[in-house]
Amino acid sequence: MHPAFSVIFLTTLIGAGQGLFLALFTAQSYAAVEFVTIKNPHQFYAYGSAIALALLLAGLVASFFHLGHPERAWRSAAQWRTSWLSREVLVLPAFMFIVFVYGTMHYFNRDPMIIDVQNQPLQGQLSLYVGITGTLLCFTLFVCTGMIYACLKFLQEWHSPLTVINYVLLGTASGFTLATAYSAFMAPNLVNLFGTWAAIITLAALISRSASLFRNSRIKHKSSLQSAIGIRHTNIQQKAMGLMGGSFNTREYFHHAKSGFLKSIKWIFLILVFIFPVILLSAGINQKSNDLLITAFLVQYIGLLAERWFFFAQANHPQNLYYQTV
């Protein structure tokens, strides 16, 4: 498939925003049971939510550049009963609203106790229940985004549970890496917590992404040149592409990159997304270097852009059997 940069930025930006929110709520959950203490917690959650919301909003804006008629974007939600894209369109603004409410409550320090449990560390602050709602919407959004591609049976590279798992793990990993850098400025005692989780999730994402690469390298495609044109002859040779110039089919369903470039991109994103961030996180935590922690997120995000480009480019649309280059 032809990778659209608007969709690449959409999926990576909202993934980082989702992961950051999960990291913030993880910290609040730990604080609620007195596993950690946070100085100025409301400020920490409020500013972190603002960053997460900014990433989500940036991803939403990026998605409009992929639309031929942005003024008709509202119609994309009409088929929510059958379309994962429509479900994503509905869940994304709902999740953004919850993140906004969560951050606003902390910014104005309006977090009433709705369940008072005496002699227990866990108290029933309203923000905890808002955070639980946001967490459920966050994972629902991950599933909707991943299923947009995993539900396409004719694209065998995408039609796998690993597609959804990778979207969840990669987005969460980038969010926790960002949370590590963010906490270095706002709550230094949380750096080890976020950094450890970021490394664990990144390594888990490495396993799942490697599994998908291994699976895709051994796919036996169901379509063939014979099935593409409806002829069962064993010896078929294509002499022309069937078009004097380019068309929508040749532009949008193939990446037009050399095989060597694809191999390079694969190794680049494997190093930038998984290897370098773990090394930089470890060095940044040991040396208490904020610059290394920021670099870890930037390197990982650049790698995610390459990973998402490869994800789209690797999908071989069956129509390319007919409109293939000669």
Sequence and secondary structure as in RCSB ss.txt:
>XXXX:A:sequence
MHPAFSVIFLTTLIGAGQGLFLALFTAQSYAAVEFVTIKNPHQFYAYGSAIALALLLAGLVASFFHLGHPERAWR
SAAQWRTSWLSREVLVLPAFMFIVFVYGTMHYFNRDPMIIDVQNQPLQGQLSLYVGITGTLLCFTLFVCTGMIYA
CLKFLQEWHSPLTVINYVLLGTASGFTLATAYSAFMAPNLVNLFGTWAAIITLAALISRSASLFRNSRIKHKSSL
QSAIGIRHTNIQQKAMGLMGGSFNTREYFHHAKSGFLKSIKWIFLILVFIFPVILLSAGINQKSNDLLITAFLVQ
YIGLLAERWFFFAQANHPQNLYYQTV
>XXXX:A:secstr
    HHHHHHHHHHHHHHHHHHHHHHHHHHHHTTSS  SSHHHHHHHHHHHHHHHHHHHHHHHHTT S GGGGGG
GGTTTTT HHHHHHHHHHHHHHHHHHHHHHHHTT   EEE  TT S  EEHHHHHHHHHHHHHHHHHHHHHHHHH
T TT TTT SHHHHHHHHHHHHHHHHHHHHHHHHHH GGGHHHHHHHHHHHHHHHHHHHHHHHHHHHT   S  H
HHHHT   S       S SS  HHHHHS     HHHHHHHHHHHHIIIIIHHHHHHHHHHHHT HHHHHHHHHHH
HHHHHHHHHHHHHH   GGGGTS   
